[in-house]
Amino acid sequence: MSIQSNKIKAVFFDLGYTLIYFSGDFYQIITDSYLVMADSLIKAGCQIDRLEFARKFDQKMQNYYQQREQDFLERPVEFIVKQILSESGQDHFNEEVYLQAMQAMYLVSEKYWLIEEDTHEVLRWLLDNGYKLGLISNASNAWDVNNLIDIYHLRAYFSTILISASEGIRKPNPQIFQRAAQNMQLDLSETVMVGDTLDADILGAHLSGMRGIWISRRKGDQRPFGLANPALQPDAEICSLRELPALLTKWNNE
């Protein structure tokens, strides 16, 4: 039986820009969050210059982002904080200092994430109509993602939640999709991934043997990039989550 002929029993969702979205000047807010993290470290006794620390952290994060796009591995961001402090001979702090600093940083940006207006409506419809739901999120900190999930009361919808920071791998690595399907005791051909990122959500879905639905309402700028690569072509494109029930119903009745 081909993938396209299998009925969809489970839907996996991305989180950011799929179920929630960021409002505000992203780069300014992130910069502010780095300074708040530096302030937390200084309060804990770290001898650092807050502006210089923020600059170094941003630089190392950019290097990290480039690396993980090559190997699809996720490493907890705390290692960057430890690395910067170690370079100045300040590697004697306990884990709580690092964790508190990271949490202070993420609490700044969390205020700017908002729920998409159709998220709860569509997730409830899917559950009411017998679909299992999962969440697969690429993120460098699981604490932050779990906070956002709970702030917007999303946890109860999902049978399985996989966060790359906890899994050690990130989309489009097929293994993270395979783990999600195994958790639901389903074949990947019976699942579909819904996400906003062509080279993570859609490519990862295809590499693992599942269908991929691109939600493009906030990511239209990826269209030329995606059209240039057949592997990134979604099986369907939707502009809002409200289009999802009709699409799944159509697929399952074909």
C-alpha positions as CSV (number, residue, x, y, z in Angstrom):
1,M,0.0,0.0,0.0
2,S,1.4,3.4,-0.9
3,I,1.8,6.2,1.6
4,Q,-0.8,8.3,-0.2
5,S,-3.4,5.6,0.1
6,N,-3.1,5.1,3.9
7,K,-5.7,6.9,6.0
8,I,-4.3,9.6,8.3
9,K,-4.7,8.6,12.0
10,A,-2.4,11.1,13.7
11,V,-1.3,14.6,13.1
12,F,2.0,16.0,14.2
13,F,2.4,19.8,14.7
14,D,5.3,22.1,14.8
15,L,4.9,24.8,17.6
16,G,6.4,28.2,16.6
17,Y,4.7,29.9,13.7
18,T,2.3,27.0,13.4
19,L,0.3,27.0,16.7
20,I,1.8,30.1,18.2
21,Y,3.6,33.1,16.7
22,F,6.1,35.8,17.7
23,S,5.0,39.4,17.8
24,G,7.4,42.3,18.1
25,D,11.0,43.1,17.0
26,F,12.5,39.6,17.3
27,Y,16.2,40.6,17.1
28,Q,15.8,43.5,19.6
29,I,13.9,41.3,22.1
30,I,16.4,38.6,21.8
31,T,19.2,41.0,22.4
32,D,17.4,42.3,25.5
33,S,17.0,38.8,26.7
34,Y,20.8,38.2,26.4
35,L,21.4,41.2,28.7
36,V,18.9,40.0,31.2
37,M,20.7,36.6,31.3
38,A,24.0,38.5,31.8
39,D,22.4,40.4,34.7
40,S,21.3,37.1,36.3
41,L,24.9,35.8,36.1
42,I,26.3,38.9,37.6
43,K,23.8,38.7,40.4
44,A,25.0,35.2,41.1
45,G,28.6,36.4,41.4
46,C,30.0,36.0,37.8
47,Q,32.6,38.7,37.0
48,I,31.5,39.7,33.5
49,D,30.8,42.8,31.5
50,R,27.1,42.5,30.5
51,L,27.4,44.0,27.0
52,E,30.5,41.9,26.2
53,F,28.9,38.8,27.5
54,A,25.8,39.4,25.4
55,R,28.0,40.0,22.3
56,K,29.9,36.8,22.8
57,F,26.8,34.8,23.5
58,D,25.1,36.1,20.3
59,Q,28.2,35.2,18.3
60,K,28.5,31.7,19.6
61,M,24.8,31.2,19.2
62,Q,25.1,32.1,15.5
63,N,27.9,29.6,15.1
64,Y,25.8,27.0,16.9
65,Y,22.8,27.6,14.6
66,Q,25.0,27.1,11.5
67,Q,26.4,23.9,13.0
68,R,23.1,22.3,13.8
69,E,21.8,23.0,10.3
70,Q,24.6,20.7,9.1
71,D,24.4,17.9,11.6
72,F,20.8,18.2,12.8
73,L,22.0,17.7,16.4
74,E,20.6,19.7,19.3
75,R,22.7,20.7,22.3
76,P,21.4,22.4,25.4
77,V,22.3,26.1,25.1
78,E,23.6,26.1,28.7
79,F,26.9,24.7,27.2
80,I,27.5,28.1,25.5
81,V,27.0,30.0,28.8
82,K,29.5,27.6,30.5
83,Q,31.9,27.9,27.6
84,I,32.0,31.7,27.8
85,L,32.5,31.7,31.6
86,S,35.1,29.0,31.4
87,E,37.1,31.1,28.9
88,S,37.5,33.7,31.7
89,G,38.3,31.1,34.4
90,Q,34.8,31.2,35.8
91,D,33.8,27.5,35.6
92,H,33.1,26.9,39.3
93,F,29.4,27.8,39.4
94,N,26.8,25.1,40.1
95,E,24.1,24.1,37.6
96,E,21.4,26.2,39.3
97,V,23.3,29.4,38.4
98,Y,23.2,28.5,34.7
99,L,19.6,27.3,34.8
100,Q,18.4,30.4,36.5
101,A,20.2,32.6,33.9
102,M,18.7,30.7,31.0
103,Q,15.2,30.9,32.5
104,A,15.6,34.6,33.0
105,M,16.5,35.0,29.4
106,Y,13.6,33.0,28.0
107,L,11.1,34.7,30.3
108,V,11.8,37.9,28.3
109,S,11.0,36.4,24.9
110,E,8.1,34.3,26.1
111,K,6.0,37.4,26.6
112,Y,6.0,38.0,22.9
113,W,4.7,34.6,21.8
114,L,0.9,34.6,21.1
115,I,-1.5,31.8,20.3
116,E,-2.9,31.6,16.8
117,E,-6.6,32.3,16.9
118,D,-7.6,29.0,15.3
119,T,-5.3,26.7,17.3
120,H,-7.6,25.5,20.0
121,E,-10.6,25.3,17.7
122,V,-8.8,23.0,15.2
123,L,-7.0,20.9,17.8
124,R,-10.4,20.2,19.5
125,W,-12.0,19.3,16.2
126,L,-9.2,16.8,15.4
127,L,-9.5,15.1,18.8
128,D,-13.3,15.0,18.6
129,N,-13.0,13.3,15.2
130,G,-10.7,10.6,16.4
131,Y,-7.2,11.8,15.4
132,K,-4.2,11.4,17.7
133,L,-2.1,14.5,18.0
134,G,1.6,15.0,18.6
135,L,4.0,17.9,18.8
136,I,7.5,18.0,17.4
137,S,9.4,21.2,18.1
138,N,12.9,22.3,17.2
139,A,14.2,24.3,20.1
140,S,17.4,24.7,22.0
141,N,15.8,24.7,25.4
142,A,13.0,22.3,26.5
143,W,12.1,24.3,29.6
144,D,11.2,27.3,27.4
145,V,9.0,25.2,25.1
146,N,7.3,23.4,27.9
147,N,6.5,26.8,29.5
148,L,4.9,28.0,26.2
149,I,2.9,24.8,25.9
150,D,1.5,25.3,29.4
151,I,1.0,29.1,29.1
152,Y,-1.4,28.5,26.1
153,H,-3.0,25.3,27.6
154,L,-1.8,23.0,24.8
155,R,-0.5,20.0,26.6
156,A,-3.8,18.2,27.0
157,Y,-4.2,17.9,23.3
158,F,-1.1,15.8,22.6
159,S,-0.4,12.1,23.1
160,T,3.3,12.8,22.6
161,I,5.5,15.8,22.7
162,L,9.1,15.7,21.4
163,I,11.4,18.7,21.8
164,S,14.8,18.6,20.0
165,A,16.7,19.9,23.1
166,S,15.5,16.8,25.0
167,E,15.8,14.4,22.1
168,G,19.3,15.5,21.0
169,I,18.3,15.6,17.3
170,R,16.2,18.0,15.4
171,K,14.0,18.1,12.3
172,P,14.6,17.2,9.5
173,N,16.4,14.2,11.0
174,P,14.0,11.3,10.3
175,Q,14.7,9.8,13.7
176,I,12.7,12.4,15.6
177,F,9.7,11.7,13.4
178,Q,10.2,7.9,13.8
179,R,10.2,8.3,17.6
180,A,7.0,10.3,17.5
181,A,5.2,7.6,15.5
182,Q,6.6,4.9,17.7
183,N,5.2,6.6,20.7
184,M,1.8,6.5,19.1
185,Q,2.3,2.9,17.9
186,L,1.5,4.0,14.4
187,D,3.2,3.6,11.0
188,L,4.6,6.8,9.7
189,S,2.5,6.4,6.6
190,E,-0.6,6.9,8.9
191,T,0.6,10.3,10.1
192,V,1.1,13.7,8.7
193,M,3.3,16.7,9.8
194,V,2.0,20.2,9.8
195,G,4.6,23.0,10.0
196,D,5.8,26.3,8.7
197,T,9.4,25.4,7.8
198,L,10.0,23.7,4.5
199,D,13.5,22.5,5.2
200,A,12.6,21.1,8.6
201,D,9.0,20.1,8.8
202,I,8.3,19.2,5.2
203,L,11.7,17.7,4.3
204,G,11.8,15.8,7.5
205,A,8.3,14.4,6.9
206,H,9.3,13.2,3.4
207,L,12.6,11.8,4.6
208,S,10.8,9.7,7.2
209,G,8.0,8.5,4.9
210,M,5.1,10.7,5.9
211,R,3.1,13.4,4.3
212,G,3.9,17.1,5.0
213,I,1.5,20.0,5.1
214,W,3.0,23.5,4.9
215,I,1.2,26.2,6.8
216,S,2.3,29.3,4.9
217,R,0.5,32.2,6.5
218,R,3.6,33.6,8.2
219,K,6.3,32.0,6.0
220,G,5.5,33.0,2.4
221,D,9.1,34.2,1.9
222,Q,10.2,30.5,1.8
223,R,8.2,29.9,-1.4
224,P,11.0,30.5,-4.0
225,F,13.4,28.4,-1.9
226,G,10.9,25.6,-1.7
227,L,9.9,25.6,-5.3
228,A,13.6,25.2,-6.3
229,N,13.9,21.9,-4.5
230,P,11.5,19.1,-5.2
231,A,12.3,17.4,-1.9
232,L,10.8,20.5,-0.1
233,Q,7.5,20.4,-2.0
234,P,4.7,20.0,0.5
235,D,1.9,17.5,-0.2
236,A,-0.5,20.3,0.6
237,E,-0.3,24.0,1.5
238,I,-2.8,25.7,3.9
239,C,-3.0,29.4,4.8
240,S,-4.6,28.7,8.2
241,L,-5.3,25.8,10.5
242,R,-9.0,26.1,9.8
243,E,-8.3,24.6,6.3
244,L,-6.8,21.4,7.9
245,P,-10.1,19.5,8.8
246,A,-11.4,19.6,5.2
247,L,-8.0,18.6,3.8
248,L,-7.7,15.6,6.1
249,T,-11.3,14.6,5.4
250,K,-10.7,14.7,1.7
251,W,-7.5,12.7,1.9
252,N,-9.2,10.0,4.1
253,N,-12.1,9.7,1.8
254,E,-10.1,9.3,-1.4
